[in-house]
Amino acid sequence: MAEKNSGVLGGFRDFVMRGNVIDLAVAVVVGAAFGAVVKSFTAEIIEPVIAAFGADDMGGVGFCVDGAEPCTAETATFVDFGAVLTAIITFLITMAVVYFVFVLPMNKARELARITPKAEETPDDVLLLREIRDLLSDRKDEEPSDRTGEGRKADG
């Protein structure tokens, strides 16, 4: 029973120690930090610009569903298009950075790796087998009497 547990734990250890899992953990941490930067950028720069297009009595671009007066962003029935625009802009900024910082360079690196393939050496056993094949092919082309080196002796 102890072997089974060590096998499961050993398998888990192997899974965790794979490079992909470590890379994924690093990506999550970097993504969270980058998400905070993008959120701050949109909250402090994009949202005020969007809110500037709203009326003076509104907190941004939107309207109140029930016609409440005053209609502000704090009103429960306020439909805030500015928040939706901010979320879309945040998404686009995040995707653009991920593409240009991670995906595009990785694709270029893969492309360069394909352009310069490593020359594979033929193993010695394969070379030996090819030599034997060629020798046998040469012998097959010779006359049957020449194979033994003596030729056929005539009776009599």
N, C-alpha and C positions, 0 to 999 in steps of 0.2 A: 504494500500500500504506500510505503514511503517513496518508492520509485515513481509511482503515478503522480504524487504531489510534486516531487522534484521535476518531473517531466513537464507538468503544467507550469510550474514556476519558472523552469528553465525556458520554456517556450515564451512565457510572458517577458522574461528578461531579454531574450533575443529580439522580440518584437519592439521593446522599448529602446534597445540599443541600436536599432536600424537607423541609418542616416535620415530616412524619410520622416520618421517620427520627430527627431530632433529638429529637422528643418521646419516641419509643420509648427512645432512649438515656438520656434523663433519667429516664424511668419505671423502667428497669432499675436505675440507680444508687440512686434513692430506695427502690425495692423491696428492694434488698439491705440498705440501711441500716435500713429498717423491719423487715426480717426478723431482723436482729441484736437489735433492741429486743424483739421478740416472743419470740425464743428465750431471751433473758435473763430476761424476765418469767416465762415458763413454767418455766425451770430453777430460778429462785430463789424463786418464789412458789407456782406450781401444783404442781410435783413434790413439794415437802415436804408440802403438804397431802394429796396423794394417798398419799404414803408413810406418812403418819400413820395411815392406815386399815389398813396391813399389820401383821403380827405383829411382835413385838420382834426375832425372829431373821431377819426378811426385810428386804430393802432397799426394799420397796414392796408393791404389791398384785400378787400372782402366786403361782405354785407351781412346784415342780420336777417335771419329767416322770418322772424315774427314781426319785423318792423319796429323793434324796441328803440326807444329814444333815451338817452344817447346810445348810438350803436358804436361800441368800442370793442377792441380785441378781448377785453375781459368779460364781455357779455356772453352768457352761456349759449346763445343761438347764433353767435358770430361765425360765419364761414370764412376761414382765413386762407385766401389763395396765396398770400405771401409765404405762409409756412410750407405749403405744398411746393411752391417754386424754390424755396430754400432747400427743401429735401431733395428735389430733383437736381439742383445745382451741386449740392454736396455729393450726391451719387456720381454725377458726371465728373467732378473734380477727382474723386477717389478712383474711379475707373481709368481716367486719363493717366493719373500718376502710376497706378499699378501697371498699365499697359506700357508706358514709356520708360519706366524705371525697371520693371521686372520682366515682362513678357517679351518686348522687343529685343533687349540685349540677350536674353536666353535663346530666342529664335536665331539671332545672328551667330551666337556661339555654336549652336547645333549645326547651322549651315556651314560654318567654317570647319567644323569637325568632319562633316561629310565630304567637303571638298578635298581635304588632305587625309585620305585613308592611310592607315598604317600598312606597309607592305608585309604580307604574311609570308614567312618562310615555310617551304615545304618540308615536312618531317623526313628524317633519314629513311625510315621504313618505307615511306611512299616512294622516295627516289629509288630505293633498292628494288621495289616491286616493279616500277616502270622499266628499270634496266633489264630485269628478268623477262618482262613482257616483250621488250624490243629484241632480246636475244632469241627468244622462242619464235618470234615472228620471222626473224632472219633465217632460222633453221627450217621453218616451214616452207620458205621460198626455195630452199636448196633441193636438189634431187634426192630421192629416197636412198640411193646407193651412197651418197656423200655423207649421210648422217653418221655412220659408224666410223668413217674415215678410211675404211678398207675397201668399200665397194663390194659388190656381189662376186663371189668366185664361181666360175663356171665349172660344172661337173665334167670331168673327163678328160 
